[in-house]
């Protein structure tokens, strides 16, 4: 986890510098890097949260479909007897 945050800090600093230059925002280098780092941390952690929640939702949907298929098979087997 610490390596992931460190990566976000490094990438964020570069992205903040580049973003302020592309958007022609007149800020000093530390401010540009700070904005980039905050943006990377918010974006990176937010994306991880969405992926985690998405994985839980996908697991739930697959478990629901599996349960429904098993119930359908069970009912079909019971009707034959």
C-alpha positions, -999 to +999 in steps of 0.1 A: +000+000+000+028+024+009+045+018-025+012+025-043+008+058-025+044+067-032+038+059-069+007+082-068+028+110-052+055+108-079+031+105-108+009+132-093+038+157-090+046+152-127+010+153-137+003+185-117+033+202-133+022+191-168-015+200-162-007+235-151+014+240-182-012+226-205-040+247-189-017+277-188-023+283-151+002+306-136+014+289-103+047+282-088+063+247-091+056+235-056+019+245-059+016+228-093+032+196-079+011+198-047-021+201-067-011+172-089-002+150-059-036+158-042-054+151-075-035+118-080-043+107-044-080+115-047-083+100-082-062+069-074-078+061-041-113+069-055-106+046-085-095+018-061-127+023-040-148+020-072-130-011-083-134-027-049-171-019-047-174-031-083-157-064-074-181-068-045-211-061-067-199-084-095-193-112-069-228-106-055-244-108-090-225-139-099-234-156-066-271-146-072-270-161-107-253-193-095-279-197-067-307-191-092-293-217-115-289-242-087-325-236-075-337-241-111-318-274-114-331-285-080-367-277-090-363-295-124-349-326-106-378-326-081-405-324-109-390-356-125-395-377-094 
